[in-house]
């Protein structure tokens, strides 16, 4: 399980305080391609957009690219209090280049 703070992730990724699909897919993650209609749904609902951010942070955690608890106190408290995962760079989540292939990631 990964506990996520979407506004914190947006701050790390420097995509502003406002929820913006264009801000996410612009300079931050140009590799992020949506299925038909999905981008509009993320743009129309702050809950859907936050879920998208949460999914990206969960992927970052799965790749070991989030800031883990480090100090003795953090390691002791995290299992009890929880731990908000702050992601690493969005570029860490970009799929490897595969010539001739393109597809939707969200």
DOLUMMI-62967 format. One record per residue (C-alpha): residue number from 1; residue in three letters; chain; x, y, z. Coordinates in Angstrom, 3 decimals, decimal comma, m for minus. Example, Ala and Ser with C-alpha at 12.3 -4.5 7.8 and 13.67 -1.06 7.14 Angstrom:
BEGIN
<pt i="1" aa="ALA" ch="A" X="12,300" Y="m4,500" Z="7,800"/>
<pt i="2" aa="SER" ch="A" X="13,670" Y="m1,060" Z="7,140"/>
# end
This chain:
BEGIN
<pt i="1" aa="UNK" ch="A" X="0,000" Y="0,000" Z="0,000"/>
<pt i="2" aa="UNK" ch="A" X="1,251" Y="3,473" Z="m0,888"/>
<pt i="3" aa="UNK" ch="A" X="m0,073" Y="6,574" Z="0,853"/>
<pt i="4" aa="UNK" ch="A" X="m0,078" Y="9,533" Z="m1,529"/>
<pt i="5" aa="UNK" ch="A" X="m0,474" Y="13,296" Z="m1,165"/>
<pt i="6" aa="UNK" ch="A" X="m1,290" Y="14,454" Z="m4,726"/>
<pt i="7" aa="UNK" ch="A" X="m0,500" Y="18,137" Z="m4,055"/>
<pt i="8" aa="UNK" ch="A" X="2,893" Y="17,104" Z="m2,686"/>
<pt i="9" aa="UNK" ch="A" X="3,627" Y="15,046" Z="m5,789"/>
<pt i="10" aa="UNK" ch="A" X="2,615" Y="17,957" Z="m8,039"/>
<pt i="11" aa="UNK" ch="A" X="4,969" Y="20,209" Z="m6,060"/>
<pt i="12" aa="UNK" ch="A" X="7,856" Y="17,744" Z="m6,462"/>
<pt i="13" aa="UNK" ch="A" X="7,150" Y="17,542" Z="m10,187"/>
<pt i="14" aa="UNK" ch="A" X="6,783" Y="21,341" Z="m10,440"/>
<pt i="15" aa="UNK" ch="A" X="3,437" Y="21,154" Z="m12,207"/>
<pt i="16" aa="UNK" ch="A" X="1,859" Y="23,844" Z="m10,045"/>
<pt i="17" aa="UNK" ch="A" X="m0,792" Y="23,976" Z="m7,402"/>
<pt i="18" aa="UNK" ch="A" X="m3,591" Y="23,806" Z="m9,954"/>
<pt i="19" aa="UNK" ch="A" X="m4,715" Y="20,429" Z="m11,242"/>
<pt i="20" aa="UNK" ch="A" X="m3,807" Y="20,492" Z="m14,916"/>
<pt i="21" aa="UNK" ch="A" X="m3,624" Y="17,618" Z="m17,361"/>
<pt i="22" aa="UNK" ch="A" X="m1,869" Y="19,932" Z="m19,826"/>
<pt i="23" aa="UNK" ch="A" X="0,673" Y="20,850" Z="m17,129"/>
<pt i="24" aa="UNK" ch="A" X="1,317" Y="17,160" Z="m16,504"/>
<pt i="25" aa="UNK" ch="A" X="1,600" Y="16,101" Z="m20,135"/>
<pt i="26" aa="UNK" ch="A" X="3,407" Y="19,245" Z="m21,302"/>
<pt i="27" aa="UNK" ch="A" X="7,010" Y="19,597" Z="m20,271"/>
<pt i="28" aa="UNK" ch="A" X="6,624" Y="17,343" Z="m17,206"/>
<pt i="29" aa="UNK" ch="A" X="5,593" Y="14,063" Z="m18,855"/>
<pt i="30" aa="UNK" ch="A" X="5,282" Y="14,371" Z="m22,629"/>
<pt i="31" aa="UNK" ch="A" X="5,496" Y="10,569" Z="m22,853"/>
<pt i="32" aa="UNK" ch="A" X="2,142" Y="10,176" Z="m21,064"/>
<pt i="33" aa="UNK" ch="A" X="m0,436" Y="9,223" Z="m23,702"/>
<pt i="34" aa="UNK" ch="A" X="m4,133" Y="8,802" Z="m22,931"/>
<pt i="35" aa="UNK" ch="A" X="m6,768" Y="6,482" Z="m24,338"/>
<pt i="36" aa="UNK" ch="A" X="m9,506" Y="8,308" Z="m26,291"/>
<pt i="37" aa="UNK" ch="A" X="m11,652" Y="10,345" Z="m23,906"/>
<pt i="38" aa="UNK" ch="A" X="m9,477" Y="9,753" Z="m20,844"/>
<pt i="39" aa="UNK" ch="A" X="m7,693" Y="13,105" Z="m20,920"/>
<pt i="40" aa="UNK" ch="A" X="m11,041" Y="14,912" Z="m20,897"/>
<pt i="41" aa="UNK" ch="A" X="m12,222" Y="12,875" Z="m17,913"/>
<pt i="42" aa="UNK" ch="A" X="m9,061" Y="13,663" Z="m15,936"/>
<pt i="43" aa="UNK" ch="A" X="m9,428" Y="17,348" Z="m16,807"/>
<pt i="44" aa="UNK" ch="A" X="m13,107" Y="17,431" Z="m15,807"/>
<pt i="45" aa="UNK" ch="A" X="m12,761" Y="15,803" Z="m12,386"/>
<pt i="46" aa="UNK" ch="A" X="m10,296" Y="16,768" Z="m9,667"/>
<pt i="47" aa="UNK" ch="A" X="m10,868" Y="13,336" Z="m8,118"/>
<pt i="48" aa="UNK" ch="A" X="m9,965" Y="11,544" Z="m11,339"/>
<pt i="49" aa="UNK" ch="A" X="m6,899" Y="13,764" Z="m11,770"/>
<pt i="50" aa="UNK" ch="A" X="m5,777" Y="13,063" Z="m8,196"/>
<pt i="51" aa="UNK" ch="A" X="m6,269" Y="9,339" Z="m8,868"/>
<pt i="52" aa="UNK" ch="A" X="m4,011" Y="9,659" Z="m11,925"/>
<pt i="53" aa="UNK" ch="A" X="m1,348" Y="11,386" Z="m9,804"/>
<pt i="54" aa="UNK" ch="A" X="m1,738" Y="8,696" Z="m7,129"/>
<pt i="55" aa="UNK" ch="A" X="m1,250" Y="5,968" Z="m9,741"/>
<pt i="56" aa="UNK" ch="A" X="1,939" Y="7,632" Z="m10,978"/>
<pt i="57" aa="UNK" ch="A" X="3,248" Y="7,923" Z="m7,404"/>
<pt i="58" aa="UNK" ch="A" X="2,372" Y="4,257" Z="m6,761"/>
<pt i="59" aa="UNK" ch="A" X="4,358" Y="3,333" Z="m9,871"/>
<pt i="60" aa="UNK" ch="A" X="7,232" Y="5,453" Z="m8,592"/>
<pt i="61" aa="UNK" ch="A" X="7,082" Y="3,573" Z="m5,274"/>
<pt i="62" aa="UNK" ch="A" X="7,008" Y="0,208" Z="m7,067"/>
<pt i="63" aa="UNK" ch="A" X="10,199" Y="1,234" Z="m8,875"/>
<pt i="64" aa="UNK" ch="A" X="11,828" Y="2,277" Z="m5,590"/>
<pt i="65" aa="UNK" ch="A" X="11,852" Y="5,938" Z="m6,669"/>
<pt i="66" aa="UNK" ch="A" X="10,058" Y="7,521" Z="m3,701"/>
<pt i="67" aa="UNK" ch="A" X="11,576" Y="8,990" Z="m0,572"/>
<pt i="68" aa="UNK" ch="A" X="11,427" Y="6,168" Z="1,998"/>
<pt i="69" aa="UNK" ch="A" X="11,528" Y="6,494" Z="5,782"/>
<pt i="70" aa="UNK" ch="A" X="15,210" Y="6,766" Z="6,751"/>
<pt i="71" aa="UNK" ch="A" X="15,750" Y="7,787" Z="10,340"/>
<pt i="72" aa="UNK" ch="A" X="15,217" Y="5,397" Z="13,213"/>
<pt i="73" aa="UNK" ch="A" X="12,174" Y="7,383" Z="14,315"/>
<pt i="74" aa="UNK" ch="A" X="10,675" Y="7,413" Z="10,799"/>
<pt i="75" aa="UNK" ch="A" X="11,222" Y="3,673" Z="10,459"/>
<pt i="76" aa="UNK" ch="A" X="9,557" Y="3,098" Z="13,817"/>
<pt i="77" aa="UNK" ch="A" X="6,567" Y="5,375" Z="13,131"/>
<pt i="78" aa="UNK" ch="A" X="5,859" Y="4,597" Z="9,467"/>
<pt i="79" aa="UNK" ch="A" X="4,152" Y="1,219" Z="10,079"/>
<pt i="80" aa="UNK" ch="A" X="1,920" Y="2,813" Z="12,728"/>
<pt i="81" aa="UNK" ch="A" X="1,290" Y="6,329" Z="11,420"/>
<pt i="82" aa="UNK" ch="A" X="1,714" Y="5,695" Z="7,712"/>
<pt i="83" aa="UNK" ch="A" X="4,174" Y="7,210" Z="5,271"/>
<pt i="84" aa="UNK" ch="A" X="3,415" Y="9,715" Z="2,525"/>
<pt i="85" aa="UNK" ch="A" X="5,434" Y="8,729" Z="m0,512"/>
<pt i="86" aa="UNK" ch="A" X="6,925" Y="11,676" Z="m2,370"/>
<pt i="87" aa="UNK" ch="A" X="7,974" Y="10,650" Z="m5,858"/>
<pt i="88" aa="UNK" ch="A" X="11,202" Y="11,069" Z="m7,716"/>
<pt i="89" aa="UNK" ch="A" X="11,356" Y="12,714" Z="m11,148"/>
<pt i="90" aa="UNK" ch="A" X="8,582" Y="11,945" Z="m13,611"/>
<pt i="91" aa="UNK" ch="A" X="11,214" Y="10,966" Z="m16,163"/>
<pt i="92" aa="UNK" ch="A" X="11,905" Y="7,909" Z="m13,974"/>
<pt i="93" aa="UNK" ch="A" X="8,453" Y="6,656" Z="m14,970"/>
<pt i="94" aa="UNK" ch="A" X="8,811" Y="7,086" Z="m18,718"/>
<pt i="95" aa="UNK" ch="A" X="8,543" Y="3,822" Z="m20,586"/>
<pt i="96" aa="UNK" ch="A" X="11,674" Y="2,654" Z="m22,365"/>
<pt i="97" aa="UNK" ch="A" X="11,849" Y="3,669" Z="m26,001"/>
<pt i="98" aa="UNK" ch="A" X="10,630" Y="0,894" Z="m28,260"/>
<pt i="99" aa="UNK" ch="A" X="10,941" Y="1,656" Z="m31,962"/>
<pt i="100" aa="UNK" ch="A" X="7,741" Y="1,249" Z="m33,904"/>
<pt i="101" aa="UNK" ch="A" X="5,505" Y="0,955" Z="m30,853"/>
<pt i="102" aa="UNK" ch="A" X="3,130" Y="3,512" Z="m29,404"/>
<pt i="103" aa="UNK" ch="A" X="0,233" Y="3,088" Z="m27,061"/>
<pt i="104" aa="UNK" ch="A" X="m1,845" Y="4,458" Z="m24,271"/>
<pt i="105" aa="UNK" ch="A" X="m0,451" Y="4,464" Z="m20,774"/>
<pt i="106" aa="UNK" ch="A" X="m3,458" Y="5,889" Z="m18,947"/>
# end
